[in-house]
Amino acid sequence: MKIIRNIVYEAFLLYILATFVGGLVVYGGFLTYLWAGFVLALCAWIVRPVLNLITLPIALISLGLSRILTNALILLVVTKVVPDVVIRPFVFHQVTWSGFVIPTITFSYFMAFVVIAVLKSLLQYFINWVGSE
């Protein structure tokens, strides 16, 4: 049951990110999300520990910031295994709110992976925080 829960959880995270982030596009429907969730869960189970072990010296020096690159590499694996999941360069348009301005930001192909990896991690932490109460 834990495996199925992880697959559905990863598929749900992917759905939320694809809905709100313009750089993540998932062609197909429910089965594509489940297949991508399966690949993400499998990568989290097999690939992530290996990458974390390989990048351990860098993680110690950068105080854990190399984990973002690990997550970006896992997303790269998912886009290669599941051809219906595409991460592409995108533009974050300017936002103004109460005098606070976030300028227009153009994300390259590499930065799109990094930004989506960071957003996925933040979303995971938020859902785990809400679910723990």
HUCORZI-V168143 format. One record per residue. N is the residue number from 1. PSI is psi in whole degrees, 0 to 359 (999 if undefined). OMEGA is omega in whole degrees, -180 to 180 (* if undefined). Layout:
N:PSI:OMEGA ; N:PSI:OMEGA
This chain:
1:327:-179 ; 2:325:180 ; 3:315:180 ; 4:321:178 ; 5:318:179 ; 6:321:179 ; 7:313:180 ; 8:322:179 ; 9:312:179 ; 10:322:178 ; 11:321:178 ; 12:317:177 ; 13:318:179 ; 14:321:178 ; 15:315:180 ; 16:315:180 ; 17:319:180 ; 18:332:179 ; 19:321:-172 ; 20:343:-178 ; 21:124:-177 ; 22:342:-178 ; 23:348:179 ; 24:116:-179 ; 25:130:177 ; 26:113:177 ; 27:138:-178 ; 28:190:-175 ; 29:221:-173 ; 30:317:-179 ; 31:327:177 ; 32:318:178 ; 33:319:179 ; 34:319:178 ; 35:316:178 ; 36:323:176 ; 37:322:176 ; 38:315:-180 ; 39:320:177 ; 40:317:179 ; 41:320:178 ; 42:318:177 ; 43:322:178 ; 44:331:-178 ; 45:324:-174 ; 46:307:-171 ; 47:318:-176 ; 48:315:178 ; 49:323:179 ; 50:314:179 ; 51:322:178 ; 52:323:178 ; 53:320:179 ; 54:320:-177 ; 55:13:-179 ; 56:315:178 ; 57:321:178 ; 58:323:179 ; 59:323:178 ; 60:321:-180 ; 61:318:-176 ; 62:9:179 ; 63:38:174 ; 64:359:-179 ; 65:343:178 ; 66:347:177 ; 67:332:176 ; 68:317:178 ; 69:325:176 ; 70:315:178 ; 71:323:177 ; 72:321:177 ; 73:323:177 ; 74:320:176 ; 75:325:176 ; 76:318:177 ; 77:318:180 ; 78:318:-180 ; 79:334:178 ; 80:325:-178 ; 81:319:-180 ; 82:101:-175 ; 83:344:179 ; 84:354:175 ; 85:119:-175 ; 86:131:172 ; 87:124:-176 ; 88:163:176 ; 89:146:-180 ; 90:168:-178 ; 91:129:172 ; 92:115:-175 ; 93:157:-176 ; 94:139:177 ; 95:132:177 ; 96:130:-180 ; 97:117:179 ; 98:43:178 ; 99:352:178 ; 100:125:-175 ; 101:127:170 ; 102:118:-175 ; 103:169:176 ; 104:131:-179 ; 105:129:176 ; 106:122:-179 ; 107:129:177 ; 108:181:-179 ; 109:312:180 ; 110:313:-178 ; 111:332:175 ; 112:318:176 ; 113:317:-179 ; 114:314:-179 ; 115:317:180 ; 116:324:177 ; 117:318:178 ; 118:314:180 ; 119:323:178 ; 120:318:178 ; 121:315:179 ; 122:320:178 ; 123:321:176 ; 124:314:179 ; 125:319:-180 ; 126:314:-179 ; 127:321:176 ; 128:322:179 ; 129:316:179 ; 130:320:-178 ; 131:341:-178 ; 132:345:-178 ; 133:999:*
